[in-house]
């Protein structure tokens, strides 16, 4: 068996689009929790551009964001879009919203590390109890497939946000055992920092530059992060939705780089000021911990982590071109062989902020 291809063997580093395999959403009903956030808007744009679903339900708790989103994606232009006010903490509302739904993308979460550190109970209610509510509603309404969005911070977590998302990952990976004859399948996608999302450091740096900043704040000169664009993230979710057998954690092969190099690419003329690591922050991020290596299969564009109890599904990926990860393998931003060079970074930034 040939070893799985590296990203650099297929496309220039950072430019993989993750479009294949492609699920067919035509005639389907899809619900996305947290649908008014950056990912939800990008997901909605791609669905509107490429498919004709029966319904696309935007489920979120912020009526202002829904109003603003409806100005861009109006029901007059996109009659299949529905806007549902609701919170993943509300189990009854989720159960009602999922009636007749084929696929669920669970993107709702409290995502900011420092916010979670200072508001721990709120983080747990949304990220952990909300995950339980999504699972129960999906099983009750016999949803076919559910993909939950995770984060690199869920691997070997040191902050509450990461710990809450690890708990969420475990809930979704175990959920199929509770589904019984409903047949609902659950999987997780885990990826790194999104270049163009709200709260990302890239738009923060660009905002400072536009405001005439004389320097850029850097938490630590050694810090590294994985990087992905919103478009790549949406494609990765859609391809994982098609590829999934159930109970997997999908991890994309994406590049990483130092935050200092990102700052230089955005503002090469500005000096840096080291401000120190924030509470709960890591120097480097891991997406596949060493302890998960024995459960990991490498495909040409992603890693697939499967619980030990699902050896047959692991065999499925091995039979379709996957390679078992070596003992001691880990996938971390400071040891990633696929670093992002200046050309690749500029391309990523162009893709992230186009239009």
N, C-alpha and C positions, 0 to 999 in steps of 0.2 A: 504493500500500500504506500502510495506517495504521501509525504508529509503535507499537512495543510499549508496552503500558500500564505505567505505573509502579506500584509496590506501593501508593503512596499514593492512586492512582486507583481501586484495587480494594477494598482493606481498610484499616482504620486501621493506621498504621505498626507493624510488628512482629507483627501478628496473622494473617498469612497461614498457612494450615495445610498447603499443599503436598500435599494429598490426591489431586489429579488430575494426570495420569491414574493410575489405580489398577491395579496388576498383580493377577492372580488367582492366589493361592497354594494354593487348594483342590486337594488330591490331589497336590501337589508335594513334593519332598524338598529341604529347604533346609539348608545348613550355614553357621554363622556362627563365624568365628574370633574369639578374644577374647570369647566369648559371655557371660562372667560379669561383664564390666565394665558401666559405667553404660549405654552404648548397647545392649549385648547384652541386658540385662535389660528395657530399654524396648522393644526390638525384639521380644523374646519375648512380652511382655505384649500388644503390639498384634496379633501373629500369633495368639496364643491367643484374643483377644477377637473377631477379625474373620474368621478363616479356619479351615479344617479340613485342614491339610496331611497328607500321607502320613507325613512325618517332619520334625522340626525338630531338627537336631543342634547341640548346644552344645559347641564345640571350644575347650578352654582348658587351661592347664597347672597351674592352682591347684586342688587337690582340695578345700581348705577352702571356697573360693568356690563350687565346684560343689555341695558338700554344703549350704551355706547357701541357694543358689538352688533346690535341689531341695526344700527345706522350703516354698518359696513356689509353685514350679511342679513339683509331684510327678507322677510317671508314673502314679499312680493316678487323679489328676484330669485329666491331660493325657497320655494313653497314647502320643501321637505324639512326645513329647520324648525325646531320647537325649542322655546326657552322655558325651562322649568326652574322656578325658585325652590331651593331646597338645600339642606345641609347633610353631609354624610353622618353627622351625629344623630340624625333623626331616622331611625330604622323604618318607621311606618311610611314616611315620605319616600324613602328609597324603594321600598317594596312596591308602592303604587307607581313610581316613575318607571320601574323596570318591566311593567306589564307589556308583553309582546316584543321585548327587546331581544335581538339576536346576539349582539356583541357589546361588551362594556369595556371602556378604557377608563381606568381609575387613576386620575391625575390630581385629585384634590388632596392637599396636604398643607400643614404648616411647615415651611421649608427653610426658614432662616435660623441659623445655628444660635446666634445670640438671643433672638426672640424666644426660642425654645428653652434656652438655659434659664431665662428669667420668668417664663410662663409655663412651667413644666406640666401642670395639670391640663392646660388647654392643648398642649402638644399631644399628650396621651389621648385625650378625648377624640381629637381629630384623626391622628395618624394610626392609632392602635384600635380604639373602639370603632372608629369610622371604617377601618378595614374589615372588622368583624361584621358590621352592618352591611357592607357591600357584599360580602360573601353570602350572608344569610338571605339577602334579597335576591341575589342572582340564582341561588339554589331554589328558593321558593317560587320564582317566576320562570324557572327552567331556561335561563339564558344559556346559549351554546358555549360561548368562550368569553373569558375575562382576562385582560392583561392589565397588570398594575405597574405603575411607574415607581421605580426606586431610585437610589442614589449611591454613588461610590462611598458615601459616608456611612452606609449600612454595613460595610465590610470592616470588621475589627473596630467597631465604633468607640469613640472616646467622648462623644457628646450626646446629649439627650435626643437631639434630632436624629442622629445616626442610629441610636439604640431603638428609637420608636419605629424607624423604617426597617430595621432588622426584624423587629417583632412583626411588623406588617408583612415583610417578605415570608416569614415563617408561617404566618396565618394563611397566606395565599397558596403557598406550596403544600400545605397540609389540607387545604379546603376540599380537594377532590374526594378525599376519604369520607367526607361528610355529605357528599352530593347524592349518594345512593343512585336510584334509578333516574334522577333528574338529568344525569349525564353531563353536567356543567364541567368544563375544564378551565383550570386557572394556571396562569404563568406570570412571571415577573420580568421586567426589563430593568437593567441597572446600568446607568451610564454617568459620565462625569459632568463637568461644568458646561452649561449651554452658553455659547458665545453671545448670542443676541437676546437673551432673556432678561426680563426685569430683575434687577438685583445682581446681575453678573458684573464682574470687574471691568470687562471691556467697555460697555456703555458708560460706566462710572468714570473711567479714565477719559473717554471721549468728551463727556460732559465737563470735566475739569479743564480739559484743553480748550474747549469752546468758550469757557468762562474766563480764560486768560490765566490759568494757574501757572505759577513759576516753578512748580515741582510736583511730582506724583508720589503719593504715599504707598510704601511697600511694607507689608507686614514682616517679611523675613526674606533676605536675599537668596536663601537656599530653597524656598518654597516651590514646589512643582504641582501641576494640576493636569488632569485629562481635559481635552477640549472637544466639543461637538457642536454643530450648528442645529438650530431648530428644525430645519428641513431634514437633516440627517436623522435627528431624533424621531421625527414623525415617520420617516421611511423605515427606520429600524423597528418601531412599534408595529407598523403594518406588516412588515415581512415576518416578524416574530408571531403575529396573530395567525398568519398562514402556516408557519413552520411548526408551531407548538403541538406537542403531544399531550402536555399537561404536567404541571409541577416543576417546570424548569425555571431557572434564572438565566436569562440571556444577557450576555455582556458583549458589547461591540468592540472590535479592534479599532481604537481611535488613538490619535497621537497625544503626546503630552509635552509640556515645556515649562520652563521657569516663568513665574509671573514677572520677573524683571525683564525677560525677553519680550513678553507681551507688551509691557509698558514701553520698551524701546521701539517696538514696531508701530505703536500708536503715536508716540511722541518722542522721536529720536533726539530732539533738541532739549528735552527737559531732564534735569537731574532727579534722583530719587531720594526720598526721605524715609528711613526705616522707622515704623511706628509700633512695631511689636505685634505678636500674634494675639488675636482676640480670644476670649474665653471659649473653650471647646474646639478650637481650631487645630488641625494637624499641619505638619510641615509637608507631608506627602500623602496622597490618597491611594488606597488599594481597592481593586474591584473584584479580584479573585484571591482570597487569602490562601496561604500555603496549606492550611488544614483542609481546604476544599479541593485541593489538587486531585486527590484520588477519585473525586466525584465529577471531575470536569472533562469535557470533550472539546477539542479545538476544531472548529470549522474554518473555512477559508476567510470568513469575515467576522467571526464572533466566537466566543466561548459559551458553552452550555453547561451549567451546573445542575446536576440532578441528585435528589436524595438517594442514599444507598439502597433504599427499599425499592427503587424503580430501575432495577438492572435491565429489564427488557427494553425500556425506553432509552436507556443509555446505549443498549445494543442497536437500537434503531439508528441512532446518529452515527455510531461506528460503522454500520453497514452502508451508510450513505455518504461515505467519504470523510468522516470525522476521525480524529486521532486522539487517543487518550493522553491527557496531560501527564508529564513526567512527575515522579515523586519530587516533592520540594518546590514544584512550580508555584509561582505567584505572579499576579499581574498588578504592578504598582507603578505610579506615575514617575518615580525617580529611577526605576529600573526598566522602563519601557523601551525596547529597542527601536521603536518608531517615534523618534522625536520630530517635532514640528519645526521645519526650517522656515526662513523668512518668506520664501515664495509661497509655501503652503499656508502659512499664517495669513498673508495678505489675501490669498484666495478665500480662506475661511471667513475673514472679516468682510470681504466684498459680498460673499454669499449671505452672511448673517445680517448685513445692514442694507441689502439691495432694496430699492423702492422705498 
